[in-house]
Amino acid sequence: MKRITSILKDTVGFIGTAAILGLTILMTTRASAQDIYEIEQTFDQPFNMLHINKGWDVRLFQAPTGSPTTVVLQTRCAEFFEEGNEPQIIEMKKFDKKDSWLYLNSNTSMPRSTVVEIHTAQPIDEIHLYNDARLTIVHYDFDSVRLDIDLDTGALLVIDTLHNLGKTHISLHDATLDLRHVNANAINIWAHGNSVVNKGKQWSINQGRLYLSDSAVSNITATDSANHLYVDHKRWLNKTDKFRSLSLTFGLDVSSALQGTDDARYGSPYNTLGEFGIYEQLCTNSVPLGGRWSWQPGIELAYRVRLLDNVVKADAGHLVLDDSYGALVPRQHLDYFSIGLPVALNYTFDKKWHTFAKGFYFKLTPMVNFNQELVTQTLNEHNHWVTRHDKDLDMLNRFNLRAAIGLNLGMLGFHSIEFFMDMLPTYKASAEAPQTRTFGLVYHF
């Protein structure tokens, strides 16, 4: 018998320290004469969501009401429990006053033959299987108002026995579902892409619907009204229908000019106090690339106002300093429109981090600038503001390439926040500001 570090990391909220608990390794000998090493941990923390990361083969068992949750890990590899090499497998995360996760970290070193058993009486209402994870619901009475189960690419869910008097929703994305015995009030299954759905003979439901993509495979080929199971084919579930949805966001950006060391700070008509912009961005849904990576194209239309540091005037399509106003300094700014075609490469964080951020992204936006004009406001003899528009300007680079890195927030009213920089000079070389580039921050909401 040997004492080792706990496989359970207990975290209060989202920031905490790992609890060091005592565990017992029980060694049993099977007929194969190969030792099975077993770790058992019992804890009382409540949870209602179960997230299983890749690399695990998990079995879920119903425990008697009021009993604590027990996690049992079985493996043939004793070296994983040597001093200093103990695995950190499970995290308990508090999401809010209502929701908590029991989260199995990715299996990066232990063999796939390792089995994790979870014996619990907790009322689970969400299960998420990440890429290539496996879960067998051996027997469980969920009795949830609503049970949501999501399967990522390559995941396998085997339901030996499931009882739920509420509604059960199962969504598969190129995954496999093996239904053997289901007793439910209502069950809905969405099989995306190349998913596989197999149904056993023990099937007791009041209402069930199976939505299949054209490439999904199932032994349920037609509606079975006797068993209250209805089958429907939906094109939007097809893997080939990559751009099945659109989202519209609005953005505000604040930027400045990054100038070369040889520029005269106050001697150039192109020096600015900053720039403000507002724009609309229309994007498709994210298209998976594998793992947590995806890409997302879109289109954006922006209107931007550049505040000038010096008094200027238009001269042959460019700006020159203008000292004719004397002490009556006018209000001046440059404004222009742009159209861009952003393409983002997204990385999605584990759901346990989604309270802070859903992921990060890299983005490139080829853009075209047009309708450049200088707006000048002056006071006339009646103390009224008079506005003049000089529209025949040709000083901004017509084309530019904007690079950005950002965070997908989904919190505090923000959709995302990003830092950007123009890869090409902001002004044309003929404008005599060849080293000036624009950089700044964008807030999407």
N, C-alpha and C positions, 0 to 999 in steps of 0.2 A: 504494500500500500504506500502511495506516495502523494504528497501534497503539491499542487501546482497552482499557477495563476488562473483566475476565472476566465472562462470563455465569454462571460457576460460583462459588457461595459455599460454601466448604469450612468446615464447622463440626465441631470435635472435641467429642463428646458432644452436649449440647444448648445449651451456651453457648460461644461462640467469636467469632472475628473473621473477616471476609471476606478471602479471599486475592485479591490483585491479580495477575493473570496476563496475559501478553501474548497477544493474539489477532491473527489476520490476516483482513482482509476481502478476499475474492476477488470481483471483479466480472466477471460473464460476460454476454454479449449473446445473447439468444434471437432467434428469428425474428420475434417480435412487436416487436422493437426497443426493448423495455423492459428495463432493467437488473435483474438479480437479485443482491442482496447476500447473501453467504454468510459465516457465522461458523463456525469449526470449533475445537472444544476437545477435547483428549485428556487423560485423567486415569487414574490407576491405583487409586484407592480402591475397595475391594470393597463391594458392596451386594447385597441379596437381595430388596428390596421396591421397587416402582416405583409412585409415586403421581402422578397427572396431574390438575392442577386445571383449572377451567373456562377455556374460551377457546382451547384449543390443539388443533391437528391434528398428531398424533404418529405417526411410522412407526418400528417396532421391527425391527431387522435382527440376524441371528445373525452374530457376528464369529468369526474363527478362534480356536481354543483358545489361551489364553495371551496374546492381544493386549489392549491397553488399551481402555477404553471411550472412544468418540468421540461427541460431541454436535454436530450440525450444524444451524444455524438458517438458514433461507432466507426472505428477505422482499424486497419491492420498495420498501420505505420506508427510504431512506438516512438520514433525519433521526433515526431512533432510535439511530444510532451516532455522532452528533455529540458533541463534547467536553462532558461533564457530563450527557449524556442517555442513557448506555449502559444497556441493560436488565439487571436482575437477575432471571434466569429460574430458575436451578437451585440447589437447596440439597442438600448431602449431610449427612445426619443419622445419627449413631451412636445406636442405640436401646439396645443392650446388647452383650455380647461376641459374640453370635451374629447379631443383626439390625441392618441399616442401611438407611436410605431414600435413594433417589434421588427427589427431590421437585421437581416443576415448579410454581412459584408461579402464581397466577392471572394470566391475560393480561388486563390492564385497559386497555391502550393500543394494542397492536399489532393490525393487521387479522387477521381470521380466515383469510385466505389464507396467513398465515405457516405454514411447515411446519418441524417439528422432527424431525430424524432421530436415532435413538439406535442406535449400532452397538456391541454389547457381547457378551462371552462369559461374563458373570456368570451364575451359576445362580439365576434368579429364581423365587421361590415365592409371591409375592403381588403382585397388580396391583389398584390401585383407581382407577377413573375417577370423578371428581367431576361435579357437574351440568354437562351440556352439553359435556363433554370428548369428544375423539375419538381413537381409537387404532386403527391398522392393524398387525397382526402380519404383516409381510411374509413372514418365514420365521424360525422359531425352534425349536430343539431344547431344550425345557425340561428334560426328563429329571429331573423333581422327584419326590420322594416324594409330595408333595401340592402342587398348584398351585391357589391361590384367586384368583378374579377377581370383583370387585364393581363393579357399574355403578349409579351414582346416576341420578336423574331426568334424562332428555334425553340421556344419554351414548350414544355409538355405538362399538361394537367390531366391527371387521372382521378376520376371521381368514383370511388367504390360505393360510397353511400353518402348522400347529401339530403338533409331535411331542412327546409326553410319555408315557414308559413308566410313570409313576406315575398318581395319581388327579387328575383335573381337576374343579374345582367352580366353576361360574359362577352368580352370583346377579344378577338384573336387577330394578331397581325403576323401572318406567315407562321403560325404556331399550330399545335396539335391538341385536340380535346377528346378525351375518351370518357364518355358518359356511360356508366354501368348501372347505377341505381340512383334515381332522382325522385324525390318526393317534394314537390314545390307547388305553391299557389300559382305563381306565374314565373315563366323563365323566358328571357330573350337572349339570343345568341347572334352576334355579328362576326362573320368569318371573312376577314379581309385577305386579299391577295391569294397566296397559295396555301391557305390554311386547310387543316384536315379535321373533320368532326365525325366521330363514330358514336353511335347510340346503341346501348344494350337493350335487353328485353324488359327490364324492370323500370317502368316509366310511368309515374303517377303525377299528373299535373292537371290543374284546372284550365290553364291557358299557356301555350308555348308558341314562340315564333323563332324561326331560324332564317336569317338573312345571309345569303351566300353570294360571293363574287363569282364571276364566270369561271375562274380557275380554281376555286375551292373544291375540295373533294369530301364527299360525305356518303354514308350508307343510307342517309335519309334523302330519298330522291324525289319524294312527292308529299303533298299534304296528307296527313293522317288524321282525319277528322274524328275518328273513333277515340284516339288518344289526345285529342285537342292540340295537335301539333301542326302548325302551318308553316309552309316553306315558301320563300320569296327570293328572287334573284335581283340584286341591286347593282347597277353599273358603278356607282360611286365607291363600292367596295373593291373594285378591280385594282390591282397593283399598277396597271398601265394608266389608269386615270390619276396621274400624279397631281395635277393642279385642280383639285376638287373644291377648293374654297378660296375666298379672297377676304382680306382684312384691310380696313382703312384706318390709318393713324395720322395724327397731326403732330407736327414738330416745331419747336422753337430752337434756334441756334444763336449762340453768342460767340463771336470770333474776333480775331485780331490779325495783324499782318506780321509775319516773321520776315525781317529784312536783313539784307547782307551787311556786313561790317563796314563796307565802303559807302553805304548810303548816308547822305547828309540828313540828319534827323529833322531839321526844320527848313531845309532848302528845297525839298521836293513837294510838288503839288499833289503827290499821291500818298503822302503820309496820312494815316487815319487815326481816329480815336477808337475805332472798333466797328464791328458790323453786327447787325441783327437781321434775323431771317425768320420767316414763317412758311411752312410748306405742308402739303398733303402727300402721303405716301400710300400707295396701293400695292399690297404684296399678296402672293399666293400662299398656300399652306407650305410648311417645310417638307421637303422631299428627302426621305431617308437615304443616307449613303452607307449605312452600316454602323453598328455600335451606337454611340450617342451622337454621331455626327450627322448633319443634314445640311442641305443648301436651300436657299430661298431667293427667288428673283422678284423684282418689283419694278415700279415706275414712280417717280416723284416729280412734283411741280412746285417750285419755290419762288418766293418774292423776297428780295434782300435789299437792305438799306445800309450803305457804307457812309459813316460819318467822317467828314474831312477835318484835318488838323489845321489847314491853311485856307485862306481865301483864294479862290481860283476862278478861272473862266475857261470856256471851251475855245480851242484854237485848232482848226483843221482836224477835228476829230479827237484831239487829245486835250490834256489839261495843262495850263500854265498859271503861274502865280499872278495874282491881280491885286495891285495896291491902289486902285482907283477909288475905293470906297472910303478911304481915310478912317475916321473914327467910327463911322456907321458900319459896323461889321454885320454882314448879312448872315442869314441862316442858310447853310448849304449841305447837301448830301447827294451821293450817287445812289440811284436805285436801278435794279435790273431783275430780270426773270431768268430762271434756268430750268431745264428738263434733264433729269438723270435716270439712268437704268441701273439701280443698285442690285448687286448680287452678293448675298451674305452666306458665309460658311459658319454654321451654328454648332455649338457643343452644349448639350443639355446636362445639367447636374443631376445627381441623385435627388429623388423627391424629398429626402430629409433636409435638403438645403433650400427648398423652394420658398421658405419664409423670407429668406434674404435675397436670393436671386435664382432664376430658373436656368441660367446658363450665360455663356459669353459668345461673342461672334466677331469674326473679321469680315470687313465689307469693302468692296471696290465699287465705285460709282462713276462710270463715264458720264460726263455731263456737257451740255451745250448751254452757253450764256447768250442772251439776246435782249433786245430793247434796253440798251444802256442809255441813261439820261442823267444830266446834271440838273438838280432842282435848286433854284436860288430864290430866297424870300427876302425882300427889302421893305423898309417903311417908306411910304410916300409922304408928301407934305401934309396929308390929312391924318397921319399916324395910322394908316391902314396898311396891312401886309399885302404886298404885290408879289405874285409868284411867276417865275419864268422857267420854262423847261427847254433845255438844250438837248435835243434828241439825236443829233448827228454825231454821236461819239463812237469811236472804234478803238478803245484802249485795252479792254479786257480780252484775254485770250478767249477766242470763240469756244474752244474745246479745253476740257481739263479732266483730270482723273483724281478723284477724291478717295483716299484710303482712310479707314476708320476701324477702331476696336471698341467694343462696347459690352455692356451687361444687359441682359434681359431681366428686368426687375419684376414686373407684375405686382408692384406694391406701391403704397403711398401715392396712388394716382398716376404713377409713371409707368409707361410701357417699357421704356429702355432709356439708357443714358450712354452716350458714346463720345469719344475723343476722335477728332478727324484732322486731316492735313491734306492740302492739295499737293499732288505729286509734281505738277507742272507749275511754272510761274503764273501768278495771278494776272499780271499785265503782259501785253505784247512787248517785244524787245524795242519796238519803235517808240514805246511810251517812256523809255528811259528809266524804267524801274525793273530791270531784268531779274533781280534776285528776290523779289518780293513774293512770298507764298502765304496763303491764308490757313490758319489753324484755329481750332476752337472746340466748343462743347455743344452737343445737341441733346435736347430733352424731348422724348416722344411721349405722348399721352393719348 
